[in-house]
Amino acid sequence: MKIFKNMLVLLAVAQCFLGLIFLLILYFNQNDDYVLTILIYTLLLGFFIIKNQYETLYFNNSSLIFFIFFYLYGIFVFLVQYVLYTKVDSEVYSSVIIYLAAVFTYLIGTSVLRKEVYTSLETKSSFDKNYSVILAAIVSVLVVYKAAFFINQGLFFNPQSLMKSERNDLIKETSQLEIIVGFLITGGFLFFVYHFQNLKKYLKYFIIFLFVFYSSMQLSAGNRKDFAPVIIGIFWVFANIKKIKFTYLKFVGLLALILAFLYIGTLRSELLGGAKYTPAEKIAITLSSNEFVYPFYTLSFEVERAQKNKNYHFKYGETVFINPIINFIPREIFPEKPKSLGTQFVERYYGKNGMGFAFTPVSEFFINFGYFGPALMYLFIGMGIIILQNIRDQRYNFIFFTLIVDFCRGEVSTFLYQFVIVAVFIFLPTIQKTLSK
C-alpha cells in the first residue's frame, strides 16, 4: 500500500514538471481559459502531493498552510479580471505564469525529502519557571509602553477616531523602536502559548488577561497583524494537542473564514467612506480589493517594466543576501541604508504619499534573478520548510508557522528581521543554558 502511495506521489510530482512545460508554452501564447484550468488543477494537485506524503496530515502542517496562503496571494488578480472583465491584462497574465511556475517548483521541493511528524511536543527542556515569571513582567512593561504610545496618538481604546480618518493618518510617528517592541511582545506571548501546558494556573490567567487587553487595544486602533501571529500560534498548539487532521471540508471552512475577514474590511471601508453599496457590489469590492490583491501588483508592475525596458537591471541577489544583514544596522548608524522594496515600489509608481504595498518574495526573486528566479528559489524554499519541520525542537517550526502570512506578503530581509526578534524570548532560556555550560 505504501509503495502504491509513493508511486502516486511520484506521478503527481511528474505532473508538476509537465505543468512547467505547459506554462512555458502558454507564456508565449496567451490563453486565459487554459491558465484558469491550470490554476484550479494546481490547487487540487498540491493538496494531493502534500496529503499523500504523510500517514496523517495535520492541519498545523507548515508546508500545507504555506501552500494555501502562497497560492491565494497569486490567484486573486487573475480571477478577478477573468470573472469581472472577461479579459486578463497581458502583464497580469505573464505574472501569473511566473507565479504558478513557483507554486509547481515549491511542490517539487516539498516532495524530495523524507518527512518527520512530531505529534507530542517536548517542551520541558526549554521551559524555566523562574524565567516565565520574569518574562511575564517584561511583557507587561512592554504592553504598558505600547498603551502609552496609543494614548499619545489618541488611539487608546478609541475606535471612534477611525470613523473620521484612516489609521495611517492618525498615527503621527512610528519609530523603529515601536516596531521592535511589537515584535518582542509577539515573541513573549508566543513563548507562553508554546509552553501553556507547563504554566502555573495563576500565570495562565494573567497571560490570558494581558493578551485580551493587548489584542483589544490593537484592534480598537485598527491593527490586526500585531497580534495575529499569537492567534495563529494558539491554533498551531491546539491543533497539535487535539490532533486535528486536514480535510477538504476544513479547508473550505478556512477559506470561508478568510473571505469573511475580507468582507469585514469592505464593510469598514463602506462605513468610513459613507457610501452605500448593494450586496453584489460589496462582494465585487471584496474580491477586487483585498489583502491578496495588492501585493500581486508588485510583481505585475515589475514584469511589465522589464518587458518594456530592455535595459532593466536585475539586482542579482543583492536584496536577498545582503539586505538581510544590512537590515539589522540602525539607520542612525548607517544613513545610506536602502529603503524597503515596498517603499521603493510606492515611490516609483505612486509618489511619496502613495498607499503602501507589500512586496512579495515572488516579486523580489523576479527583480533579483529574472523570469526563472521565483521558480528556482521556491524549489529551495519547499525543501527548507520540510527541513524546518523535521527538526525535533519544534520551536523553529512553530515560529515560522506563526509568520507564514508575513513571509508570503513580505520581503526576505524584513521576514528574517522579524523572525529573529520574535524568537529572542522563546530561545533565551536555551541560550542561557548553552552559555552557562
N, C-alpha and C positions, 0 to 999 in steps of 0.2 A: 504493500500500500504506500509506504514512504517513497519507494523508488518511483512508482507511478506519479506520485505528487510532485517529486523533483523533476520528472520529465515534463509535466505540465507547466511548471515554473520556467524551465528552460525554453519551452515552446513560446511562452508569453514574453520572455526576455528577447527571444529572436524576433518577435513582432515589434519590439521597440526599435531594433536595428532596421527592420523593414520600414517602420514608420519614419525613421530619419531619412531614408531614401525617398519616400513619398514627399516628405516636406521639402527636400531639396528640389524636386521636380516642380512642386506647387509654388515654390518661391518665385520661379521664373514664369509661371503660368497661373495667374490668379483665378481661383475658383472658390468662391465663398462657401458653396454647398459642401464641397469635399472637405474643406478645413473644418466646417461645423461638425461633420461626421467624425473626423479625427478627434476633435475636441471632446465629444461625448464618449467615444470609444476609449480615449486615453484615461478618462476617469475610471471607467469600469476595469480597464486593463491594470491600472495602478492598484486598485483595491485587490484585484485577483493576485497580483505578484506579491504584494506585501502580506496579504492574509495567508497565503499558502506557504510562506517561508517560516511560519511559526505553528507549533502544535496547537497553541491557543493564542489568539491575538487579542490583547487587552486594549482598552480604549485610551490608556495613557501611554501608548507606544509612540515614541518620538518620531520615528520615521513615518508613521501613519499620519499623525497630526500635522507634521511638517508638509507632507504631500498635499493634504487637504487645503491648507492655507496658501501654500505655494501655487497650487492650481487656481484657487479663487482669485488671487491677485493678477492672474494672467488672462482670464477669460472674459471679464465683465465688459470691457470696452468693445470687444469684438461682438459679443452677444447683443449688446445694446444697439450698435449700429446695424447689425443684421436684422434684428426684430423691428426696431423703430424706424429705420431709414432704408431697409431692404438692400443697401449697398454699403460695403465696408471700404473706408478710405484706404488708399494704396499703402500709406505709411503704417497704418494700424495693421493691415494685412501682413506686411513684411515683418512687423514687430511680433505679431502673434505666432508666426512661423518660427522665429528665433526663440521665442519663449517656450513653445511646445517642444522644440528640439532639446532645450534644457530640462524639461519635465521628463522626456524619454531617457536622457542620459542619467538623470537623478535616479530613476527606477532601475537602470542598469547598475549604477553604483551601489544601491542598497542590496543587490542580489549576489554580489561577488564574494561576500564574506560570510563566515558562519555566524550564527545567532546565539546569544545567551539571553535567558529570561530570568530575572530575579524577582520572584513574586513576594518574598518576605525580605524586608529591608533590615540590614544590620546597622543600627543607629546608636547603640550604647557606647561603642568605642569612640565616637565623635561627639558624645554628649557629656557636659560637665554641669552639675547642679549649680555650683557657685557662679560659673560663667553665665548661665542662663539668667540668674537674678541680676547680675551686673549689666548684662545686655538689655534686660527689660528696662532698667533705669536709664541706660544710654538712649534707647529708642524713645522712651518717654520724653527725654530732654529734646531730642531731635523733632518730635511731633509738636512739642510746645514751641520750638523755634519756628516750625512751619506755620503754626497757628498765628504767631506774632507777625509773620510775613503777610498772611492773608488779612489780618487786622489792619496792617499798614496800607494794604492795597484796597481796603474797603470791601473785601470779598469773604470775610469770615461769616459763614452761615448766612449769606445774604444773596440768595438766588434771584431776588427781585432785580438786582443790578444787571443780570444777564438779559432781562427783558428790554433794557434800554440800549445796550451796546454789546458788541462782540467781546468775547473773553480776552482776545489778544489786545483789544483797545483799552480794556480796563487795567490789565497788568502793566504797570508803568516801567518796571525794571526787573529783569530776571538775570541774575549773575550765574557764573559757572558754579559758585558755591551752592546756590539753590538747587541746581541740577544734581550735584554730588550728594547733598543732604537727602534729596528724594530717592536716589539710588541706595543710599545707606539704610534709609527707613525700609525700603522694599526688602533689602537683604536681611535686615533684622527680623522682620515679620516672617520671611521665608525660613529662617532658622527655626523659629517656633513652630511653623507649620510642619516642617520636616520631622521635628522631634516632639510633636504634640503629645504622642503617647507616653513620652518619658517625663513630661512636666508634672509638677505638683498641681493639685486641684486649684489652689488659690492663684497660682501663676496662670493657669489656663483661663480662669475667669477674667483676670486682669488683662491678659493679652487680647482676649475677645473684645472686652470693653474698649481697649485702646484702638484696636483695628476698626471697630464700628465707628468710633469717634473720628478717626483719621479719614476713613473712606467717605463718611458723610460730609466731612468738611471739604474734601476734594470734590465730591460730586456736586455740592452746592455752588462750587466755583466753576463748574463745567468741565472738570477734569475726570477722565476715566482711566487713562493709561497709567496714571501714577499708582493706582492700587490694583489694576487688572492682573499683573503678574502674580500677586498674592492669591487672588481668586483662582487663577489657573493652577497655582501650586496646591491649593486646597483640593481642587479636583484631582490632581495627579496622585496625592496621598490617599484620598478617598477611593479612587479607582483601584489603587494598589491594595488597600485593605479589604475592600469588598470584592476584589477580583472581577471587575466589570469588563465583560467581553465586548468586543466590537461586533456590531450587527449593522446591516444596511438600514434598518428601521431607526437605530440610534443615530446614524449619520444624517438621516432625513430630519430627525429631531434637532440635531446640532445645527443643520442648515436653516431650519425654521427659526431657531433662536437667534442666529446671526442676522437673518433678514428682519426679524422683529427689532433688533437693536438699530439696524439701518433705518427702519421705518420710523422709529422714535426720533432719530436725528432729523428726518424730514418734517415731522410734527413740530419739533423745536424750531426749525427754520421758519416754518409757516407762522408760528407764534411770534417769533422775533420780527418777521417781515410784515406782519399784519395782513397778509394776503389770505384768500380763501381758495382752496383747491377742491376739485371733485375727487372721489376715491380713486378713479382711474388716473388722474393727474398725479396724485400722491404716489401711486405705485410707479408711474413712469419716472418721476423725480427720484424716487428711492433707488431705482435700477441704474439711472444715468448719472447720479451724483451721490457717490458714497465712498466709504473707506477704501474699497477695492478698485475704484475707477481712476482717481487722480494719480496714484503712483505709477500707473502704466504709461502715462503720457511722458514721463521722464525717459522711457525707452523709445516710444514712437517719435518724439521730437528729435532725439539724437539720431535715430535711424534715418529720418528724413533729411537731417542736416548732413549726415555722412553720404547719403545717396546723391545729394545735390552739390556737395562740395568735394571736389577731387583732392583737395589739399587738407582734408580732415585729418587732424593729428590725434592719433591714439596715444594713450598715456603709458602703455606697456608695463603695467603693474605698479605704477607709482602710487596710486591711491589704495591699492590692495595690500602692498607690502611695506611701504614707507609711511603712509599716513597713520596706520595704527600705532606706530612708535611716536610720531610727532604729536599725536592727539593727547598724549599724557603730559606734554610740556605746556604749562600755563602760558596764555598769550602775553601776560605781563613780562615773562622771561623771553619769549620768542614772538615779538610783534609781527614778524613776517609769516607766522603760522597760517597755512592756507585755510580759506573758508570751507565749510562743508560743501559737498557736491550739490546738496539740495538748495543751499543758499546761492551758489553759483548759477544753478539752473534757473531759479526765480529771477535773479538779476539780469540774466541774459535774455530771457523771453518776456518778462513782465515788469522789469524795473525793480528798484529797491523797495518799493511799497507793495509789491505783489504778494499774493497769498502763498502760504508755504506748501511745498511739495516734498513727499517722501521719496528719496532717490533709492530705488530698489537695487539689490545686488545684481539682478539681471542687467539693469541699465549700467551699473558700474563695471561689470565684466565686459559689456559691449564697448564702452568708451576706452577700456584698457586694452583688450585683446581682439577687438573686431567682431565680425559676424559669427565666428565659431567659438568665441571666447566663453559666452554663457554655457554652451553645451559642454565644453571641456571642463570648466570649473565646477559645474554641478555634478559631474561624474565623481569628482573628489569629495564634494560635499555629501553625496549619498553614502560613500564609503566612510567618511568621517563620522556621520551620525550613528552608523552601526558600531563603529569602534567605541564611540561615547557610550552607547547603550550596553556594550559588552564589559565595561569596567565594573568590577564588583562594588566599588564605592559609588553608589548611585547619586551622590550629591552633584556630581558633574552633570549627569543626565537630567537630574531634577531642575537645576538652574537653567540649563539650556531649554528644557521643555517650557518653563515659565516665560521664556523670552523668544519663543518661536515666531510669534506675530511681529515682534520688533525686528527680528532678523529678516523676515520676508519683506518688510517695508523700509529697511534702513541700510545705511552704508556699512561696509565691513569694519572700518575703523571705529565708527560710532557704536556698533554692536559689541566689539571687543572691549571698548572702554566701559560700556555699561556692564558687561559680563564680569569684568574684573572687580569693579567697585561693588556690585551686588554680592559677589562671592566673598568679600572680605570678612564679614561677620560669621558667615557659615563655615569658613575654613580656619578661622583664627584659633580655635581650640587645637586643631591638628598642627598648625604652625607652631604654637607654643610647645606642644609635646615634642615635636621634632627638634626644636631649638634646645629644649631642656636636656634631651638625650645627647 
